[in-house]
């Protein structure tokens, strides 16, 4: 039996005057709901069976290519910096001395050293979309739309972002229905209340659909109404089973696994989500315990070497844990991992006025670390000049890396188009060529 509550009825869930809704806990009609939560977060500017998946690790701030994966020991001292390269288990692939765990698993990743970026500030649209400007959708939003068009429904969202919402890849012209789900502190409340049966949930779903049909003519060209309907569908799917709640619950991991990741819980949660069926997970991991002279991320205009000494050990541990975990669980071919930032750093140390021993922004060169996905790992792709100032030969760009990831997900960026707000078909990328050495 389904009961409708008026605005005066005693419902601890609160009331929404326009329509009856679902509540994540008791499914109180007329109450504030999980679907409403997704809508409210979107309105406030906050973004909302195992197969191929992508984990994108965005090192916000512009990590120094010269001090991590492309050291220049023969360059003049003002270029080469303080760190020494160390050999890895792959001949010709050296890494920074402060990445000792990387050195033991270099056969499980590839370093693309001839990356070039357009970015000059600290936002990541080029990494998510392939474009520095414009209303283009991120790779996770594209996957969400393609799955929706194919009629794919799942208890977990297709695109999850873990980190500061200021750095999430947006849906662009695809609209709010394809925003990333950002769990925050609400993930523990996912799942269906034991007091609500599946029959009752289906009853409420049918009523909600009937209400929605009366408002269908109010849909706008940007898909705002469709986005709200998608939020409701997502909320229902996530509440029908406990799969979503369980996937976000790190307490379900054995203590030895949690210990392996240390403070890099975002990496562990990303692994859990792709294993549970989320096709695209993006993280902007936090750097813990950094000195006051550092900004906590990777934008080291001052004291670059002291800052990197503080952040590289945990980063090293997190990446090692993620890549070995994926390999040990048989996920290495299914899950592609890309680790990068929006730019590299100036080859010459101390170029910015008013700074001490730092490196400035340098989009002319940078790196991408790629692992898993069935790619050809254990190699170095490309090179930079003797002082790390620019790529030698033809560089790769974020569009080429994204093209590689799209191919892994079964989406051909050379032929796939999606309609923009006007209905005009738009290709995913201008340059759909993958990183050929990887595929």
C-alpha positions as CSV (number, residue, x, y, z in Angstrom):
1,X,0.0,0.0,0.0
2,X,1.3,3.5,-0.9
3,X,0.4,6.4,1.3
4,X,0.5,10.0,0.2
5,X,1.5,12.6,2.8
6,X,0.3,16.1,2.6
7,X,2.6,19.0,3.5
8,X,1.0,19.0,7.0
9,X,1.6,15.3,7.6
10,X,4.3,14.4,10.1
11,X,7.2,13.2,8.0
12,X,10.6,13.6,9.5
13,X,12.1,13.5,6.0
14,X,10.9,17.0,5.3
15,X,8.6,18.2,2.5
16,X,8.9,19.1,-1.1
17,X,5.7,20.9,-2.2
18,X,5.7,20.3,-6.0
19,X,5.8,16.5,-6.2
20,X,6.1,13.3,-4.3
21,X,9.6,11.9,-4.0
22,X,11.5,9.0,-2.6
23,X,13.6,9.0,0.6
24,X,16.8,7.0,0.7
25,X,16.0,5.7,4.2
26,X,12.2,5.3,4.7
27,X,11.1,6.3,1.2
28,X,8.8,8.9,2.7
29,X,6.7,10.4,-0.1
30,X,6.8,14.1,0.2
31,X,10.2,13.9,1.9
32,X,13.7,15.1,1.0
33,X,15.1,12.3,-1.0
34,X,18.4,10.9,-2.3
35,X,17.4,11.9,-5.8
36,X,16.8,15.4,-4.3
37,X,20.2,15.2,-2.8
38,X,21.7,14.6,-6.2
39,X,19.7,17.5,-7.7
40,X,20.6,19.8,-4.8
41,X,24.3,19.1,-5.1
42,X,24.1,19.8,-8.9
43,X,22.2,23.1,-8.3
44,X,24.8,24.1,-5.8
45,X,27.5,23.5,-8.4
46,X,28.6,20.3,-6.9
47,X,29.0,17.5,-9.4
48,X,26.7,14.3,-8.6
49,X,29.0,-6.6,-13.9
50,X,32.8,-5.8,-14.2
51,X,34.0,-4.7,-17.6
52,X,36.6,-2.4,-19.1
53,X,37.3,0.6,-16.8
54,X,39.6,3.6,-16.4
55,X,41.1,5.1,-13.3
56,X,42.4,8.6,-13.9
57,X,44.8,10.1,-11.3
58,X,45.0,13.8,-11.6
59,X,48.0,15.3,-9.9
60,X,46.6,18.8,-9.6
61,X,49.2,21.6,-9.8
62,X,51.6,20.4,-12.5
63,X,54.0,17.7,-11.3
64,X,57.6,18.2,-12.2
65,X,58.6,15.9,-15.0
66,X,62.3,16.6,-14.5
67,X,62.2,15.5,-10.9
68,X,60.0,12.4,-11.2
69,X,60.1,10.5,-14.5
70,X,62.5,12.5,-16.8
71,X,65.6,13.3,-14.8
72,X,68.5,14.9,-16.6
73,X,71.7,14.0,-14.7
74,X,74.0,15.4,-17.4
75,X,72.3,18.8,-17.6
76,X,73.8,21.9,-15.9
77,X,73.0,21.9,-12.2
78,X,70.4,24.7,-12.4
79,X,68.4,22.3,-14.7
80,X,69.0,18.9,-13.3
81,X,68.0,19.7,-9.7
82,X,68.9,17.8,-6.6
83,X,67.5,14.3,-7.2
84,X,69.3,11.3,-8.7
85,X,67.8,8.9,-11.2
86,X,67.7,5.2,-10.1
87,X,67.5,2.2,-12.3
88,X,64.2,0.2,-12.4
89,X,63.5,-3.4,-13.4
90,X,63.1,-2.1,-17.0
91,X,66.3,-1.2,-18.9
92,X,66.3,2.4,-20.0
93,X,63.4,3.4,-17.6
94,X,64.9,5.4,-14.8
95,X,62.9,7.2,-12.1
96,X,63.5,9.5,-9.2
97,X,65.4,8.2,-6.2
98,X,62.4,9.0,-4.1
99,X,60.3,6.5,-6.0
100,X,61.9,3.2,-5.0
101,X,58.7,1.2,-5.1
102,X,58.1,2.4,-8.7
103,X,61.5,1.0,-9.5
104,X,60.4,-2.5,-8.6
105,X,57.3,-2.5,-10.8
106,X,58.4,-0.5,-13.9
107,X,57.4,-3.5,-16.0
108,X,53.7,-2.7,-15.0
109,X,53.7,0.8,-16.4
110,X,54.8,3.0,-19.3
111,X,56.1,6.6,-19.0
112,X,55.1,8.8,-21.9
113,X,57.8,11.5,-21.7
114,X,57.0,13.5,-24.8
115,X,53.7,15.0,-23.6
116,X,52.8,18.6,-24.5
117,X,49.9,20.5,-22.9
118,X,48.0,23.7,-23.6
119,X,47.3,24.4,-20.0
120,X,48.7,27.4,-18.1
121,X,46.5,27.6,-15.0
122,X,45.5,25.0,-12.5
123,X,42.4,23.4,-13.9
124,X,42.1,20.1,-15.7
125,X,39.6,20.3,-18.6
126,X,42.3,19.3,-21.1
127,X,42.9,16.1,-19.2
128,X,39.3,15.2,-19.0
129,X,38.0,16.4,-22.3
130,X,41.0,16.9,-24.6
131,X,40.2,20.6,-24.9
132,X,41.4,23.6,-22.9
133,X,38.3,25.6,-23.7
134,X,34.7,25.0,-24.8
135,X,31.8,23.1,-23.5
136,X,33.1,19.6,-24.2
137,X,32.2,16.6,-22.1
138,X,34.7,14.7,-20.0
139,X,35.5,11.1,-20.7
140,X,33.4,9.9,-17.8
141,X,30.4,11.9,-19.0
142,X,30.8,10.5,-22.5
143,X,30.8,6.9,-21.1
144,X,27.7,7.8,-19.1
145,X,25.9,9.0,-22.2
146,X,27.0,6.1,-24.4
147,X,25.8,3.6,-21.7
148,X,22.5,5.4,-21.4
149,X,22.0,5.4,-25.2
150,X,22.7,1.6,-25.1
151,X,20.1,1.1,-22.3
152,X,22.7,0.0,-19.8
153,X,21.4,0.2,-16.2
154,X,23.5,-0.6,-13.2
155,X,23.3,-0.2,-9.4
156,X,26.5,2.0,-9.5
157,X,27.0,5.3,-11.3
158,X,29.0,5.1,-14.5
159,X,31.3,8.0,-13.5
160,X,32.6,8.7,-10.0
161,X,34.9,11.4,-8.9
162,X,36.9,11.3,-5.6
163,X,38.5,14.6,-4.5
164,X,38.0,18.4,-4.5
165,X,34.9,19.2,-6.6
166,X,36.7,22.2,-8.1
167,X,38.7,19.7,-10.2
168,X,36.0,17.3,-11.4
169,X,35.6,16.8,-15.2
170,X,32.2,18.2,-16.2
171,X,29.5,16.9,-18.6
172,X,29.7,19.8,-21.0
173,X,26.9,19.9,-23.5
174,X,25.7,16.4,-22.4
175,X,24.0,18.0,-19.4
176,X,23.5,17.3,-15.7
177,X,22.3,13.7,-16.3
178,X,25.9,12.8,-17.1
179,X,27.7,14.6,-14.3
180,X,30.2,12.7,-12.1
181,X,28.8,11.2,-8.9
182,X,30.8,12.7,-6.0
183,X,30.1,10.7,-2.9
184,X,31.4,12.9,-0.1
185,X,30.2,11.7,3.2
186,X,26.9,10.4,1.8
187,X,28.2,7.1,0.4
188,X,27.6,5.3,3.7
189,X,23.8,6.0,3.4
190,X,23.5,4.3,0.1
191,X,21.3,1.2,-0.1
192,X,17.7,0.3,0.5
193,X,16.2,0.5,4.0
194,X,15.3,-2.9,5.4
195,X,11.8,-1.5,6.1
196,X,11.1,-1.1,2.4
197,X,10.5,-4.2,0.2
198,X,11.4,-4.3,-3.5
199,X,7.7,-4.4,-4.3
200,X,7.2,-1.2,-2.4
201,X,10.1,0.4,-4.1
202,X,8.7,-0.6,-7.5
203,X,5.3,0.8,-6.4
204,X,6.9,4.2,-5.7
205,X,8.9,4.1,-8.9
206,X,5.7,3.6,-10.9
207,X,4.0,6.5,-9.1
208,X,7.0,8.8,-9.6
209,X,7.0,7.9,-13.3
210,X,3.3,8.9,-13.6
211,X,4.0,12.2,-12.0
212,X,6.9,12.9,-14.3
213,X,4.9,12.3,-17.4
214,X,2.7,15.2,-16.5
215,X,5.7,17.5,-16.5
216,X,7.4,16.2,-19.6
217,X,6.4,19.3,-21.7
218,X,8.5,21.5,-19.4
219,X,11.8,19.9,-20.5
220,X,14.4,22.4,-21.8
221,X,16.8,22.2,-24.7
222,X,19.7,21.7,-22.3
223,X,18.2,18.5,-20.9
224,X,17.7,19.9,-17.4
225,X,14.5,17.9,-16.9
226,X,16.0,14.8,-18.4
227,X,18.9,15.3,-16.0
228,X,16.5,15.3,-13.0
229,X,14.8,12.2,-14.3
230,X,18.3,10.6,-14.6
231,X,19.1,11.6,-11.0
232,X,15.9,9.8,-9.9
233,X,16.7,6.7,-11.9
234,X,20.3,6.7,-10.5
235,X,19.0,7.0,-6.9
236,X,16.6,4.2,-7.4
237,X,19.2,1.9,-9.0
238,X,21.6,2.6,-6.2
239,X,19.0,1.9,-3.5
240,X,17.7,-1.3,-5.0
241,X,20.7,-3.2,-3.9
242,X,23.5,-2.6,-1.4
243,X,26.2,-2.8,-4.1
244,X,26.9,0.9,-4.1
245,X,27.1,1.2,-0.4
246,X,29.4,-1.8,-0.1
247,X,31.7,-0.6,-2.9
248,X,32.3,2.7,-1.1
249,X,32.9,0.9,2.3
250,X,36.7,0.7,2.8
251,X,36.1,-1.2,6.1
252,X,35.3,-4.2,4.0
253,X,38.9,-4.4,2.9
254,X,41.3,-6.6,5.0
255,X,43.5,-4.6,7.3
256,X,46.6,-5.8,5.4
257,X,45.3,-4.3,2.1
258,X,44.4,-1.0,3.8
259,X,47.9,-0.9,5.3
260,X,49.4,-1.4,1.9
261,X,47.8,1.8,0.6
262,X,48.5,3.8,3.7
263,X,47.0,7.2,3.6
264,X,46.2,6.9,-0.1
265,X,42.6,5.8,0.5
266,X,41.4,7.4,-2.8
267,X,43.5,4.9,-4.7
268,X,42.0,2.0,-2.8
269,X,38.5,3.3,-3.2
270,X,39.1,3.7,-6.9
271,X,40.2,0.1,-7.2
272,X,37.1,-1.0,-5.2
273,X,34.8,1.0,-7.5
274,X,36.1,-0.3,-10.8
275,X,36.1,-3.8,-9.4
276,X,32.4,-3.3,-8.5
277,X,31.6,-2.2,-12.1
278,X,32.1,1.6,-12.3
279,X,33.7,2.2,-15.7
280,X,35.3,5.6,-15.0
281,X,36.8,6.7,-11.7
282,X,38.8,9.9,-11.5
283,X,40.7,11.0,-8.3
284,X,42.5,14.1,-7.2
285,X,44.5,12.6,-4.3
286,X,45.4,14.7,-1.3
287,X,49.0,15.0,-0.2
288,X,49.3,14.5,3.5
289,X,51.8,15.9,6.0
290,X,53.4,18.4,3.7
291,X,55.5,21.3,5.1
292,X,53.9,24.7,5.5
293,X,56.0,26.0,2.6
294,X,54.3,23.6,0.3
295,X,50.7,24.0,-0.9
296,X,49.7,20.3,-0.5
297,X,49.4,19.5,-4.2
298,X,52.0,19.7,-7.0
299,X,52.4,23.4,-7.7
300,X,55.8,23.9,-6.2
301,X,57.0,27.4,-7.2
302,X,59.0,27.4,-3.9
303,X,61.3,24.8,-2.4
304,X,60.4,22.2,-5.1
305,X,62.8,19.6,-3.8
306,X,61.8,19.8,-0.2
307,X,58.2,19.6,-1.2
308,X,58.7,16.6,-3.4
309,X,60.6,14.9,-0.7
310,X,57.6,15.3,1.5
311,X,54.9,14.1,-1.0
312,X,56.7,11.5,-3.1
313,X,57.0,8.7,-0.5
314,X,53.2,8.5,-0.1
315,X,52.6,8.9,-3.8
316,X,55.1,6.1,-4.5
317,X,53.4,3.9,-2.0
318,X,49.9,4.6,-3.4
319,X,50.8,4.0,-7.0
320,X,52.7,0.8,-6.1
321,X,49.7,-0.5,-4.1
322,X,47.2,0.3,-6.8
323,X,49.1,-1.3,-9.7
324,X,50.2,-4.4,-7.8
325,X,46.6,-4.8,-6.4
326,X,45.1,-4.6,-9.9
327,X,47.6,-7.1,-11.2
328,X,47.1,-9.5,-8.2
329,X,43.3,-9.4,-8.6
330,X,43.5,-10.2,-12.4
331,X,42.2,-6.7,-13.2
332,X,45.3,-5.4,-15.1
333,X,43.9,-6.0,-18.6
334,X,40.4,-4.7,-17.7
335,X,41.4,-1.5,-15.9
336,X,43.5,1.2,-17.5
337,X,45.3,3.7,-15.3
338,X,46.6,7.1,-16.3
339,X,48.5,9.4,-13.9
340,X,49.3,12.9,-15.0
341,X,49.0,16.6,-14.3
342,X,48.0,19.6,-16.3
343,X,51.6,20.6,-17.2
344,X,55.2,20.0,-16.3
345,X,57.6,22.5,-14.6
346,X,60.2,24.9,-15.9
347,X,63.4,23.1,-16.7
348,X,65.5,25.9,-15.1
349,X,65.2,26.1,-11.3
350,X,64.3,29.5,-9.7
351,X,63.0,31.3,-12.7
352,X,60.0,32.9,-11.0
353,X,60.7,36.2,-9.2
354,X,60.2,36.1,-5.5
355,X,60.6,32.3,-5.2
356,X,63.3,30.1,-3.8
357,X,64.4,26.9,-5.5
358,X,61.2,26.3,-7.3
359,X,60.0,25.5,-10.8
360,X,57.3,27.5,-12.6
361,X,54.5,26.4,-15.0
362,X,55.7,24.7,-18.2
363,X,53.0,23.2,-20.5
364,X,55.6,22.7,-23.2
365,X,56.6,19.4,-21.7
366,X,55.4,16.9,-19.2
367,X,54.6,13.2,-18.6
368,X,51.8,10.7,-18.4
369,X,52.2,7.3,-16.7
370,X,50.0,4.7,-18.2
371,X,49.3,1.2,-16.8
372,X,47.0,-1.8,-17.2
373,X,44.4,-1.8,-20.0
374,X,46.2,-4.6,-21.8
375,X,48.7,-1.9,-23.0
376,X,52.3,-2.5,-23.8
377,X,53.9,-1.6,-20.5
378,X,57.5,-1.7,-19.3
379,X,58.8,1.0,-21.7
380,X,59.5,4.6,-22.2
381,X,57.6,6.4,-25.0
382,X,59.2,9.5,-26.5
383,X,61.8,11.9,-25.0
384,X,62.5,15.5,-24.3
385,X,65.5,17.6,-25.2
386,X,68.7,17.5,-23.2
387,X,67.4,20.0,-20.6
388,X,63.8,18.8,-20.6
389,X,62.5,21.9,-22.4
390,X,60.4,20.3,-25.1
391,X,59.6,17.0,-26.7
392,X,61.8,15.6,-29.4
393,X,60.0,14.9,-32.6
394,X,56.2,14.8,-32.7
395,X,54.7,15.2,-29.2
396,X,51.7,13.4,-27.8
397,X,48.9,15.5,-26.3
398,X,46.0,14.7,-23.9
399,X,43.8,14.0,-26.9
400,X,46.1,11.1,-27.9
401,X,46.0,9.7,-24.4
402,X,42.2,10.0,-24.2
403,X,41.9,8.4,-27.6
404,X,43.9,5.5,-26.2
405,X,41.5,5.3,-23.2
406,X,38.4,5.5,-25.3
407,X,39.6,2.6,-27.4
408,X,40.2,0.6,-24.3
409,X,36.6,1.3,-23.3
410,X,35.3,0.2,-26.6
411,X,34.5,3.6,-28.0
412,X,36.0,4.7,-31.3
413,X,36.8,8.4,-31.1
414,X,37.4,8.5,-34.8
415,X,33.8,7.7,-35.6
416,X,31.7,8.4,-32.5
417,X,29.7,11.6,-32.4
418,X,27.3,13.0,-29.8
419,X,24.7,15.7,-30.4
420,X,25.3,19.1,-28.8
421,X,22.6,21.5,-27.6
422,X,21.6,22.3,-31.1
423,X,21.5,18.6,-32.2
424,X,24.7,19.0,-34.3
425,X,26.9,15.9,-34.1
426,X,30.2,16.6,-32.4
427,X,33.2,14.3,-32.6
428,X,34.8,13.4,-29.2
429,X,38.3,14.6,-30.2
430,X,39.9,16.5,-33.0
431,X,42.9,14.2,-33.0
432,X,41.7,10.6,-32.4
433,X,45.1,9.0,-32.9
434,X,46.1,6.9,-29.9
435,X,49.6,6.6,-28.4
436,X,50.7,4.0,-30.9
437,X,53.4,2.5,-28.7
438,X,50.8,1.5,-26.2
439,X,48.2,-0.3,-28.4
